[in-house]
């Protein structure tokens, strides 16, 4: 069985609506007493989202002080003061335990304390107190570390051991350092930190947290890099950032869009598919940095390859021309790579997927879309690229083995090449279409090989109900002798607790997708919208990219409906 890794390890409680019992009871026999208290927003744009959580380890505790973050989201300067007067508090309790009166909305402004009676599963009662305080952040993590010189040298940051490794054999004398630390933290003695140093020798610097009390010393050492023989370290997976696209000027969830994401020069690039210029974010911090110059290109569809090229396609109806542009520079206008006339009856160009390097050897797929409620499509344009040139242009028809998909964006399939070799086939998944799939049907992640043999996984096997999910976003790339598929499942109904999810599959043997099982079961990603609009807005995209040195793999996602942008990283370094 091939290995499957799931990037998210943070468990999030499902939110109950305001009409439900405000006290949440978790019937877990292993738990004793009160195991956690969680505070949720009741007003503002984050209503019903989690603000803070107090984990309780002492079953005899009677004073519960919930630490409220000073700002929310953490990366902003937005104070949480205005929310303290009306926070919904929910308790996680052992079976047969109770709190009286039941927890509801509390005023936890400074100086306010609330008394309750807690009764344990033995019938014993005691008075407990719940209060809150705003707390400055204690994090001292280093997000990125780089040396500036004749060549860029990216440091590998180990925040657990508080070490930074410079994996190189080059001379590092006389270099200057640049570092990005976590929000609201700062580097102590910044003037000295920025002076040129001999990084052939170990160096140290200190990060001071937002609370101006917590300090952490980091040691920088030059090391000879070594990779593990295959794939990535599952334990190295970490979240780099999560942001609300509404705070970055992206369209609201109420607007119908066809988003796509790619990577260019360490930046996460997002196109909304509406004719506007794609925006790019810092690929480590998620900070908005600028807009791309498209030149003559259109970004109805967009992705990136394994060679650092960002690829754009225009949507073309029957008889119209598809123009494929590419660029490997943030400043240079994209250049025309390939053009062809759409000779089918189905529109094409809204989605493009690539494995390999289009300047060398690659395989590109452009999925033709159907018309939702009218007809489905099961055709894909395939371009095989050798030496930077298209050597094969074919139309793939999967109607004999796959029911087909509808139109962008909700019913559209993002058919992804399983390998550069066409005989290895494709991976396909999409949300149900009213023509072929009813609301009660299951949805599938399928592999179809070059001889039209299909193996598939019923997505109910992933441990969540698919009626409220949209499993139509995928990307596949090769990394350290393995081939990985990232499967991004967007939210179909944010208001009904349908969080987006992110999975990574090892598809070095593509047909294994039908039998493989996830190691971790948790579909919940952060979301910044918990309201429903038109179902057609349930769409998003995902992409895989790599660091220049080949040690790190990045996954970036965008859920338009749930209003969530995020990035994760893994590495293949042998420590």
C-alpha positions in Angstrom: 0.0 0.0 0.0 1.4 3.3 -0.9 1.8 6.0 1.7 -0.7 8.8 2.1 0.0 11.8 4.1 -2.5 14.3 5.4 -1.1 17.8 6.1 -3.5 19.0 8.8 -3.1 17.8 12.4 -5.2 20.4 14.2 -8.6 19.2 15.4 -11.4 21.8 15.4 -14.7 21.4 17.1 -17.8 21.4 14.9 -19.8 24.6 15.4 -23.4 24.3 16.5 -25.9 26.9 15.3 -27.4 29.4 17.6 -30.7 27.5 17.7 -28.9 24.4 19.2 -28.1 23.6 22.8 -25.3 26.0 23.6 -23.5 23.5 25.8 -21.6 20.9 23.9 -21.2 17.4 25.5 -18.6 15.0 24.2 -19.5 11.4 25.2 -15.9 10.2 25.6 -15.3 7.8 28.5 -11.7 8.6 28.8 -12.4 12.3 29.6 -12.9 13.4 33.2 -14.7 16.5 34.2 -14.3 19.7 32.0 -11.6 19.1 29.4 -11.9 22.3 27.5 -13.7 25.7 27.2 -14.0 27.3 23.8 -14.9 30.9 23.0 -16.7 31.8 19.7 -17.4 35.1 18.1 -21.1 36.2 18.1 -20.7 39.4 16.1 -18.7 40.8 13.2 -17.3 39.1 10.2 -16.0 36.2 12.2 -19.3 35.2 13.8 -19.5 31.6 14.9 -15.7 31.1 14.4 -13.5 30.0 17.2 -11.6 32.8 19.0 -9.8 31.0 21.8 -9.7 27.6 23.5 -8.7 26.7 27.0 -7.5 23.1 27.4 -8.0 21.8 30.9 -5.6 19.2 32.3 -6.6 19.5 36.0 -10.0 17.9 36.7 -10.1 19.7 40.1 -9.7 23.2 38.6 -12.4 25.6 39.7 -11.1 28.9 38.1 -11.0 29.0 34.4 -9.3 31.9 32.7 -9.6 31.9 28.9 -6.7 33.7 27.2 -8.1 35.8 24.3 -5.6 36.6 21.6 -4.6 40.3 21.5 -5.3 40.6 17.8 -7.5 38.5 15.5 -6.4 37.2 13.1 -3.0 37.0 14.6 -1.2 38.5 11.6 -3.4 41.7 11.8 -3.5 44.7 14.0 -7.2 44.2 14.7 -7.8 44.3 18.5 -10.2 41.7 20.0 -11.5 44.2 22.7 -14.8 44.8 20.9 -15.7 41.2 21.0 -15.3 40.4 24.7 -18.7 41.7 25.8 -20.5 38.9 23.9 -18.6 35.6 23.6 -20.4 32.2 23.2 -18.7 29.7 25.5 -19.0 26.0 25.0 -17.7 23.3 27.3 -16.4 19.9 26.5 -17.5 17.6 29.3 -17.2 14.0 30.3 -20.3 11.8 30.2 -22.9 12.5 32.9 -21.3 15.8 33.9 -23.1 19.1 33.7 -22.8 22.9 34.2 -25.6 24.9 35.7 -26.9 27.2 34.4 -26.0 26.1 30.9 -23.3 28.1 29.1 -24.5 30.7 26.7 -23.3 34.1 25.6 -21.1 35.7 28.3 -19.7 39.2 28.9 -16.1 38.5 29.5 -14.9 42.1 29.5 -12.0 42.9 31.9 -13.1 42.5 35.5 -16.1 40.3 34.8 -16.3 36.8 36.3 -19.2 34.3 36.0 -20.1 31.7 38.6 -21.5 28.3 37.7 -22.2 25.0 39.4 -20.3 22.0 38.0 -21.5 18.5 38.8 -19.2 15.6 38.0 -20.2 12.0 37.0 -20.3 11.0 40.6 -22.9 13.6 41.5 -20.5 15.8 43.3 -20.9 19.6 42.8 -18.7 22.6 43.2 -18.7 26.2 42.2 -16.5 27.2 39.2 -15.6 30.6 37.8 -15.1 31.5 34.1 -13.3 34.7 33.1 -11.1 35.9 30.3 -8.2 38.2 29.6 -6.6 39.5 26.4 -3.1 38.1 26.1 -0.2 39.2 24.0 1.3 36.5 21.8 4.2 34.4 23.2 5.3 32.9 19.9 8.9 33.4 18.9 9.0 31.3 15.7 11.2 32.2 12.7 9.3 31.9 9.5 12.1 32.3 7.0 15.8 32.9 7.1 18.0 33.9 4.1 21.5 35.0 3.4 22.2 37.7 0.8 25.3 37.6 -1.2 26.5 36.5 -4.6 23.8 33.8 -4.5 20.7 33.4 -2.3 21.0 30.8 0.5 17.8 29.8 2.2 18.0 28.5 5.7 16.1 25.5 6.9 14.3 26.5 10.1 13.7 24.0 12.9 11.5 25.9 15.4 11.3 22.9 17.7 15.0 22.7 18.3 15.5 26.5 17.7 18.1 25.9 15.0 18.6 27.1 11.5 20.6 25.0 9.1 22.4 26.4 6.0 22.6 23.4 3.7 25.4 24.3 1.3 29.1 23.7 0.6 29.7 27.2 -0.5 31.8 29.9 1.3 29.5 31.9 3.5 31.9 34.5 4.8 30.8 38.2 4.7 27.1 37.5 4.2 24.2 39.5 5.6 21.1 37.8 7.0 17.4 38.5 6.6 14.7 36.8 8.7 10.9 36.9 8.9 9.6 36.1 12.4 6.0 35.3 13.5 3.5 38.2 13.7 4.2 40.8 16.4 7.6 39.3 17.4 10.9 41.0 16.7 14.6 40.3 16.5 16.6 41.5 19.5 19.5 43.8 18.6 18.4 44.0 14.9 21.3 46.3 14.0 23.8 43.7 15.0 21.8 40.9 13.4 21.9 42.7 10.0 25.7 43.2 10.0 27.8 41.0 7.7 29.1 37.8 9.4 31.0 34.7 8.7 28.3 32.1 8.4 30.8 29.3 7.9 30.9 29.5 11.7 27.9 29.1 14.0 26.0 32.3 14.8 23.3 33.2 17.2 20.4 35.7 17.5 17.4 36.1 19.7 13.7 36.6 18.9 11.5 38.5 21.4 7.8 37.7 21.5 4.9 40.2 21.4 4.6 40.0 25.2 8.2 41.5 25.3 9.1 38.9 28.0 9.4 35.6 26.1 12.8 35.3 24.4 14.2 32.5 22.3 17.8 32.1 21.1 18.4 30.6 17.6 21.7 29.0 16.5 22.6 29.1 12.8 25.0 26.4 11.5 26.3 25.5 8.1 25.6 21.9 7.3 26.1 19.5 4.4 22.6 18.6 3.2 21.4 15.0 2.9 18.0 13.8 1.6 16.0 10.8 2.7 15.9 8.3 -0.2 12.2 8.7 -1.0 9.4 11.3 -0.6 9.1 13.6 2.4 9.2 13.4 6.1 5.5 13.1 7.3 6.4 14.7 10.6 7.8 17.7 8.9 4.4 19.0 7.7 3.6 22.4 9.0 1.2 25.2 8.4 3.0 28.3 7.1 0.0 30.7 7.0 -3.7 31.0 6.7 -5.4 34.2 5.7 -8.8 35.7 4.9 -8.9 36.6 1.2 -11.5 39.3 2.0 -8.7 41.2 3.9 -6.5 41.1 0.8 -9.0 42.6 -1.6 -10.2 39.4 -3.3 -13.9 39.2 -4.3 -16.4 38.2 -1.7 -17.8 34.7 -1.4 -21.1 36.0 -2.8 -19.5 36.6 -6.2 -19.3 33.7 -8.7 -15.7 33.1 -9.7 -13.4 30.5 -11.2 -10.2 30.7 -9.1 -6.9 29.1 -9.9 -3.6 29.2 -8.1 0.1 28.8 -9.1 3.6 29.6 -7.9 6.1 32.0 -9.3 9.5 32.9 -7.7 8.4 31.7 -4.2 5.1 33.6 -4.5 1.6 32.2 -4.3 -0.3 33.5 -7.3 -4.1 33.7 -7.3 -6.3 34.3 -10.4 -10.0 34.8 -10.0 -10.7 33.9 -13.6 -12.7 37.1 -14.1 -10.3 39.1 -16.3 -8.6 40.9 -13.4 -4.8 40.7 -12.9 -3.6 37.8 -10.7 -2.4 38.8 -7.3 0.6 37.3 -5.6 1.3 36.7 -1.9 4.5 36.0 -0.1 4.7 32.2 -0.2 5.9 31.9 3.4 3.9 34.6 5.2 0.8 35.0 3.0 1.3 38.8 2.9 -0.1 40.4 -0.3 2.8 41.8 -2.3 1.6 42.8 -5.8 -0.2 42.0 -9.1 1.2 40.4 -12.2 1.5 42.0 -15.6 -0.3 39.6 -17.9 0.7 41.4 -21.1 -1.3 39.7 -23.9 -2.2 36.7 -21.8 -5.5 35.9 -20.2 -5.8 34.0 -16.9 -9.1 32.2 -17.3 -7.1 29.1 -16.2 -3.7 29.1 -14.4 -1.3 26.7 -12.9 2.5 26.1 -12.5 4.8 23.3 -13.5 7.9 21.7 -11.8 10.4 24.0 -13.6 9.3 27.3 -12.1 7.0 28.3 -15.0 3.6 29.9 -14.4 1.1 29.0 -17.1 -2.0 30.9 -18.3 -4.9 29.7 -20.6 -7.9 31.5 -22.0 -11.4 30.0 -22.1 -12.3 29.2 -25.7 -15.7 28.1 -27.0 -16.2 25.7 -30.0 -14.1 27.0 -32.9 -12.2 29.6 -30.9 -8.4 29.6 -30.2 -6.8 28.5 -27.0 -3.6 30.5 -26.3 -1.2 29.1 -23.7 1.2 31.6 -22.2 4.0 31.1 -19.7 6.5 33.1 -17.6 9.2 32.4 -15.0 9.5 36.1 -13.9 7.5 38.4 -11.8 8.4 41.3 -14.0 8.5 40.0 -17.5 5.3 39.7 -19.5 4.2 36.1 -20.3 5.2 34.7 -23.7 3.1 32.6 -26.0 3.9 28.9 -25.6 1.4 27.1 -27.7 -2.0 27.7 -29.5 -4.7 25.5 -30.9 -8.2 25.7 -32.1 -10.9 24.1 -30.0 -12.5 21.7 -32.4 -15.0 20.2 -29.9 -18.4 21.4 -28.9 -17.3 21.9 -25.3 -15.6 25.0 -23.9 -12.0 24.5 -22.8 -9.3 26.6 -21.0 -10.8 27.3 -17.6 -8.6 24.6 -16.0 -5.1 23.5 -16.9 -2.9 21.0 -15.2 0.8 20.2 -15.8 3.3 17.6 -14.5 7.0 18.1 -15.5 8.7 21.2 -16.9 7.2 22.7 -20.0 10.7 24.0 -21.0 11.9 20.4 -21.0 9.6 17.3 -20.7 6.0 17.6 -19.5 2.4 16.6 -19.9 -0.4 19.2 -19.9 -4.1 18.5 -19.7 -6.9 21.0 -20.4 -10.3 19.8 -19.4 -13.4 20.5 -21.5 -16.5 21.6 -19.6 -20.1 20.6 -20.0 -23.2 22.6 -19.4 -24.6 22.1 -15.9 -28.1 20.6 -16.1 -28.0 20.2 -19.8 -25.0 18.0 -20.8 -21.8 16.6 -19.4 -18.3 16.5 -20.8 -15.8 13.7 -20.5 -13.1 15.0 -22.9 -9.6 16.4 -22.2 -7.1 18.0 -24.5 -3.6 16.4 -23.9 -0.3 18.0 -24.8 2.9 15.9 -24.6 6.0 18.1 -24.4 9.5 17.0 -25.2 12.5 19.3 -25.1 10.2 22.3 -24.6 8.1 21.6 -27.7 4.6 20.1 -28.0 5.2 16.8 -29.9 1.7 15.3 -29.4 -1.7 16.9 -29.3 -4.6 14.5 -28.7 -8.2 14.5 -27.4 -8.9 12.1 -24.6 -12.5 10.8 -24.2 -13.3 9.1 -20.9 -17.1 8.6 -21.6 -16.8 4.8 -21.7 -15.5 4.7 -18.1 -16.5 8.0 -16.4 -20.0 9.6 -16.1 -18.7 13.1 -17.0 -18.8 16.5 -15.4 -20.5 19.9 -15.9 -19.4 23.5 -16.2 -17.2 25.8 -14.2 -16.8 26.2 -11.4 -18.8 23.9 -9.2 -19.3 20.9 -11.4 -16.1 21.1 -13.2 -13.4 18.3 -13.0 -9.8 19.2 -12.7 -8.4 16.2 -14.5 -4.7 15.8 -13.5 -2.0 13.9 -15.3 -0.7 11.0 -13.1 2.7 11.1 -14.8 4.5 12.6 -17.8 4.1 9.2 -19.6 0.6 9.2 -21.1 0.2 5.4 -20.5 0.1 6.2 -16.7 -3.2 7.9 -17.2 -5.0 10.6 -15.3 -6.6 11.3 -11.9 -10.1 12.8 -12.0 -12.6 13.9 -9.3 -15.5 16.4 -9.3 -18.7 17.4 -7.6 -22.0 15.7 -8.8 -23.8 17.0 -11.8 -27.5 17.1 -12.0 -27.6 15.3 -15.3 -25.8 12.1 -14.1 -25.4 12.2 -10.3 -28.1 12.7 -7.8 -27.7 14.4 -4.4 -27.6 11.1 -2.6 -24.9 9.6 -4.8 -21.3 9.1 -3.7 -18.4 11.0 -5.3 -15.2 9.5 -6.4 -11.5 10.0 -6.8 -10.6 7.9 -9.8 -7.5 6.8 -11.7 -8.0 6.0 -15.4 -4.9 4.5 -17.1 -3.9 4.8 -20.8 -6.0 1.8 -21.7 -9.2 3.2 -20.1 -9.0 0.9 -17.0 -10.5 2.6 -14.0 -9.8 2.3 -10.3 -11.6 4.6 -7.9 -12.1 5.5 -4.3 -15.5 6.3 -2.9 -14.9 9.6 -1.0 -17.2 8.5 1.8 -14.3 6.3 2.7 -12.4 9.4 3.7 -14.6 9.7 6.8 -16.9 12.6 6.0 -20.2 13.1 4.3 -19.7 14.3 0.7 -23.0 15.9 0.2 -21.5 19.1 1.6 -18.1 18.9 0.0 -16.8 19.7 -3.5 -13.9 17.4 -4.3 -12.8 18.9 -7.7 -9.4 20.4 -7.0 -6.2 18.5 -7.5 -2.6 18.8 -8.5 0.2 16.2 -9.0 3.9 16.7 -9.0 7.1 14.7 -8.7 9.2 15.1 -5.6 12.3 13.2 -4.3 11.7 10.0 -6.3 8.0 10.0 -5.5 4.9 11.4 -7.3 2.3 13.1 -5.1 -1.3 14.1 -5.7 -2.8 16.8 -3.5 -6.5 16.6 -3.2 -8.2 19.7 -2.0 -11.9 19.3 -1.0 -13.6 22.7 -0.9 -16.6 23.6 1.2 -20.0 23.3 -0.4 -22.1 24.7 2.5 -19.9 26.8 4.9 -23.0 27.6 7.1 -23.6 24.0 7.7 -20.2 23.2 9.1 -18.7 21.9 5.9 -15.1 22.7 6.3 -12.6 22.4 3.5 -10.0 19.6 3.6 -6.6 18.8 2.3 -5.1 15.4 1.5 -1.8 14.2 -0.1 -1.6 10.8 -1.8 1.5 9.0 -3.0 0.6 8.1 -6.6 3.9 6.7 -7.7 1.8 3.7 -8.6 -1.3 5.6 -9.7 -3.8 2.8 -9.4 -3.1 2.5 -5.7 -5.4 5.5 -5.3 -8.3 3.1 -5.2 -7.2 1.2 -2.1 -5.0 3.6 -0.2 -6.2 4.9 3.2 -5.4 8.2 4.9 -3.2 8.1 7.9 -4.9 11.0 9.6 -8.6 11.7 9.4 -9.4 15.4 9.7 -11.0 17.4 7.0 -11.2 20.7 8.8 -9.2 23.6 7.5 -9.6 27.2 8.6 -12.4 29.2 7.0 -13.3 32.8 7.3 -16.9 32.6 5.9 -19.6 30.7 7.6 -22.5 31.9 5.4 -24.2 30.3 2.4 -24.7 32.0 -1.0 -25.2 30.5 -4.4 -23.9 27.0 -4.6 -22.1 27.8 -7.8 -19.7 29.8 -5.7 -18.4 26.6 -4.1 -15.0 26.3 -5.8 -11.3 26.6 -5.3 -7.9 25.4 -6.3 -4.7 23.9 -5.1 -1.1 23.6 -6.3 2.2 21.9 -5.4 5.6 23.6 -5.7 9.2 23.3 -4.4 12.0 25.3 -2.9 14.9 26.1 -5.3 17.2 23.7 -3.4 14.7 20.8 -3.7 14.5 20.1 0.0 11.0 21.5 0.6 7.7 20.9 -1.0 4.9 23.4 -0.6 1.1 23.1 -1.0 -1.1 26.2 -1.5 -4.9 26.2 -1.5 -7.7 28.7 -2.0 -11.4 28.1 -1.1 -13.5 30.9 -2.5 -16.7 29.9 -0.8 -15.2 29.3 2.7 -12.9 32.3 2.1 -9.7 30.6 3.1 -6.2 30.9 1.7 -3.4 28.8 3.2 0.0 27.2 2.7 1.8 24.1 4.1 5.3 22.8 3.8 7.1 19.5 4.1 10.7 18.5 3.6 12.9 15.6 2.7 15.9 16.4 4.8 17.6 13.7 6.8 18.2 15.2 10.2 
